[in-house]
Amino acid sequence: MSTLPSNDAPTGKQPPSVYTVMLLLAMLFMLIAVIAMFVELNRWGPDYYKTNTARPTVMLTTSSPFIG
């Protein structure tokens, strides 16, 4: 049984609820964040995986407890 009076016809689509708008805004901001992360990765990490040019150094002192 319908709750609408018989002389009022349904008008069609309902407007989006506040939760739908919040969901769409969250999706938009997450997309912006992912794009910004890729921009920063390309800016700072072009040689991130190329470790063959890295020359790590080690410094030992004579007061180190690990030197026997």
Secondary structure, 3 states (H helix, E strand, C coil): CCCCCCCCCCCCCCCCCHHHHHHHHHHHHHHHHHHHHHHHHHHHCCCCCCCCCCCCCCCCCCCCCCCC
